[in-house]
Amino acid sequence: MKSFPCSLCSIPFMPGRLGSFSKGCFFSKATLPLCKRHAISVSQSATKIVQVTKATSNATRVLWEENQHLYYASLFNPFVRGIADGTLPRERFDKYLSQDVYYLSVFREAIRTMLQLAAVDPMIAEDHKTAICADISHLLETVETELDNIHGTFIDLENLSHDDIMWATSLYTEFLARVASNQSGNDGAVHVASSLLPCFRLYAEVARKIKSIAFEKYGRDPEDHPYGKWILEYSSDHFLRCVSMAESVLDVASHDALTKDRCHQHYSYAMKKELQFFGANTEPKINKGRGILVVDFDETSSQGDTISKIVDAAYHGDSVGPEERQHKELLYKKLLSEYVSEREDLLGRLVPEGLGASPVKGQEWLAEFLMEVSKFDSYRNKVCFESSLLSGATRESLQNSANGISMQPRCLETLQHALDCGMHAAVVSVNWSSEMIEKVFQRHGIAVEVVSDLASVDMEERPGVVHIIANRMEFDDGDRSTGLVLTQCENATDKAKIMIQLQQESDFSIYVGDSVTDIGSLMEASMGIIFGENQTLMSVLRIAGIPVLPLEDFVYNSNRDGSAKVLYQTNSWDEIYGVVSAESWCSEREETASVSHVPRVMLISGSDSGGGAGLQADIKTCAACGSFATNAVAAITVQNTVGVESIYNIPSDIVQDQIRYVYTDIGADCIKIGMLGSVDNVIAVSEAVKRTPSRPPIVLDPVLASSSGSSLAEQGIIDAMKEHLFPVATVVTPNIPEAIHLLDDSIVIDSVDSMKLAAEKLYKFGPRYVLIKGGHLQDGSSNAIDVLFDGKEFVEFSTPLLNPTNNHGTGCSLASAIASYISQGENVLHAVDKAKKFVWRAMERSSGLNIGQGGQKPMNLSYGQYDWPRSPQTARVPNPVDVSLYAVTSPSTTSEDRSDEEILQTMQSVIAGGATVIQIRDKVSEGGRLTRIVSKIVRLCRPAGVKVIVNDRVDVAIAADACGVHVGQGDIPAALVRKMIGQDKIVGVSCKTVELALKAQRDGADYVGCGATYPTTTKDSSVIGTHGVRQIKEHVSIPVVAIGGIDDTNASRTLQESGADGVAVVRAIFNAKDIEAATANLKDLTRMTQHEALVH
């Protein structure tokens, strides 16, 4: 009888005896083969699938909503717009499809990996698992159908060549392959899912939007549309159901903070790769000059009108008493009432029929209307200024008011995105206080420049900053407002003139506004976008005969011939972000033109002449962690292991020049900022990083003192860092003393809870993450705990507490390691996790190194390459490994007469039974075959947290990325094995005596296997009995595994008599008829015995 691979685990089975066929999905006639372990009835499967796909949780909805800006960037991309209106050249579309065929081949393999991971993923509840896996199986069928129905319609699939793969395709497919192949822990399926889902959801939403606008709204016949079949296929109900099925993997899975953050990273990255994929197939823009984005401030950029905030600042000036405050409140109400009443009278005169009933009057009427409204606004401003309503406000009270202003979601990101794409950006506002607007943007880390003289404004001189053009309040010598305002932008006429001036040097301009005062600017811009639903504005435009379309119509009706002025309207800055992205797109962007990418970290810090901290430690750390480091020297310290002798702060203009000169040539994927020394350097660095195009993530290590306690910062630097650097930082990394100083000594940090409180307080200064390092915490704990806070959740990172002799530069090294891993694409949580492990191991391997005469002894950050000899009294801290049920394969388990699928089926049973370690013991297979098999076993075991150890074959362990190696006394010496595989892999050694076990521990073993405990036919070995195992256990500090002759009849007794940490079993598992049941039985015995030992 023919065997079939199970759709859930790829293990072959014989139908009727070892498994069955079940329905693949509730709307498909296809059947899916399921092995015995995964088989369920047809009705149960169909019911569960319906429940799963309908029971949508917040997971995918939140991910999709968080990435709406990237959806609109794709929707408005010139390539997609060309598909929508049918103007895309056919050769471009065919080229895209050929790339898509190659992409889908990788996509299909990633789905298969997700299928295998989902079957064992503990994040997915068991009652959902079969239905989820059936959903995933149907996705494979859908991808095949997609190839036939869509791609085969346009191109010849049989003669298709993959020799010409574009850079965007390679970046995307390499990302999918990397995510699918590098999963570990208990959440592999959801991570793979989060990298695949954007493809499904994005294509469905893009096609549905094109269909609704092009075919349904504008009446285009899909039969006559050159790409109608593509649009209809991806917008079909069938494909949408597939989207829901794909999303069910995330929707039913449980998520911790690390998983959520990593899923968000994968999802967003995949969305960006899709956008690049579309863009790479776009016609390059010829002679495209620099564009400009100009936006209004009040109620366009900000949430609500902010004039009341300025008035409030006047109420609360330090010279304003209670009586004057009351007078100002009454005056403001009077002026506001007069303004509303007189404006109603004006509108009545200009539009006697009423805004809603007036017929269309044309654009000549509009010009007269705007002139009269402008005169009125200038007059009302004059009345207000002369009333002294604004007198008494101070710069400080204005800044306090600015702190209370909330911005429209995605507005700031859109402005920064425009700058990153090479566009100019400006805020043009009739607001009375450019100072307050400036503070709002600075608080959010946006580089700005207030324009005080319109005649001399030259944006080319200051690229990378948002130019603010508004009115300025007049202040006296005491820094208090006189009540007067220096005006340069009071009304609609002023705004329109400014818009004309700003766009003179630009080939394309976008203006975004929300009110009548914005009409002139909206009309002057290449593309005018109305934000919000101001009814007066919409009525005036209707009377003037100006058509207003929903901004989403831009995908089809983009007014490309410019025959008639069209304005667009939106309620979302996500859509505006998409337009900015589309209009600044270039298909040959330099930063992504090469598939080969070297991760780059720019280090801005001080030099340590002793080599243990500062830039010297930073550079060593980046090299050890795999990134290329550049640097800008901010200070030079004269120091050694005894202490700091003197400090020379580099002039701030030199610091800025270093940053600019390096960044414009080499660039950076992450910036790490350490010791800066002076307030001037803090401000200079802040300005420099704000101006960097495509500003990368920033890791800020707020260095205030050296390890010896010497001050490394001048007075005032704390406030300067909080004001200028915290708002632009991705993550700040203070230790406990630094956190206390940053909070002005207003807090005592003596527990993990108080560390969390400090993180919350520091988060309010603007960084995205705060990492409080707990190495200084004196709470009696045996672990060093760091706390990471993202504004919502806390994540604790714990490592065993060390008492190192060499720990100079730990803070510098940790921040640089975080930056290094971020530069390689890790999210902040995983970067912190990996960096903490790196520094912990560096401290552990450095303890006892004799470098220098003082107490500031440096670490060996290159321990992975050169593990220098240490003091004999310094013990190594082993890698943790749970050896409670240690399964060792028999010679027949991986023999050549068994297929890979049969071997994996065996391993799946051992995993399901509860083994904690699987040792692959194969003395016969060739290296190539064994490496292939072990690699597959590793991928199978990682999601379940099971360690895979290779017996003897160090080469295979390294090539297959196994967890470690086990060697005997006649094999490669343990010390050499440790040197070959590094400090973070597991090394086990077989030992019969206390002396051999102690030597193995000294040589770097993480555990020892001791025996034979009982006579065994598996290996010719003398018996040492349980008493011999106990002797070894009493003399070593690493885990001890009892080996030899152990089965379910003596496992419990072995643990009781020997005190071993676990038992190694061969025949009782791998020769059993039901391997899973035999493993589970042994697991129960070991668990029960160890529990009894703890109780007693």
Beta strands, then each sheet from edge to edge (+ up, - down):
strand 1: 4-5
strand 2: 12-13
strand 3: 19-23
strand 4: 31-35
strand 5: 292-295
strand 6: 424-428
strand 7: 448-450
strand 8: 466-469
strand 9: 472-475
strand 10: 481-486
strand 11: 509-513
strand 12: 527-531
strand 13: 548-550
strand 14: 567-570
strand 15: 600-608
strand 16: 628-639
strand 17: 644-649
strand 18: 670-673
strand 19: 698-700
strand 20: 731-732
strand 21: 769-772
strand 22: 783-789
strand 23: 794-800
strand 24: 885-888
strand 25: 917-920
strand 26: 947-951
strand 27: 964-967
strand 28: 986-991
strand 29: 1007-1010
strand 30: 1040-1042
strand 31: 1062-1065
sheet 1: 1+ 2-
sheet 2: 3+ 4-
sheet 3: 7+ 8+ 6+ 5+ 11+ 12+ 14+ 13+
sheet 4: 9+ 10-
sheet 5: 17+ 16- 15- 18- 19- 20- 21- 22+ 23-
sheet 6: 24+ 25+ 26+ 27+ 28+ 29+ 30+ 31+ 24+
end
